[in-house]
Amino acid sequence: MSIIYYILAFLCGVTNSTQSGVNAELRRSINNPIYAAIISFASGLLGLILITPFFKESVPTLTTLKSLEWWKLTGGVLGAFFVTTVILSVQKIGSANMICLIVAGQLITAMLLDHYGLLGFKLHQINGWRIAGGLLIVAGVYLIVKN
């Protein structure tokens, strides 16, 4: 597999931590967590609109969009929950605590999704190595959050 995907995944972590602080400061400046999330999503939408011409994928038809199962449209709601929760919490519990708890939640969920091959993920059975790695990460989260 190309190293570029590993680099991009790492950069997602960098941007996640940075985004938390940027959005929390936006909230502080406008004194409203919901509008801060709306502004964050609006700037993201603008960014996506600006880069659209650089991608060659076709626009989905109305028929395709109408045929989608309802749950496939919940990604934005999940993203809104994530961003709003971070905006509300990060300055109260700190960036490292926030990210550690997010990673723990992501890891546990990801291992279950992989184990059962849910949501189109490639099947990766939970085994002793994965359990040991997960426990080490959760232990690390505990040590950071306990501080």
Secondary structure, DSSP 8 states (H G I E B T S, - for coil): --HHHHHHHHHHHHHHHHHHHHHHHHHHHHT-HHHHHHHHHHHHHHHHHHHGGG-------HHHHHTS-GGGG-HHHHHHHHHHHHHHHHHHH-HHHHHHHHHHHHHHHHHHHHHHTGGG-------HHHHHHHHHHHHHHHHHHH-
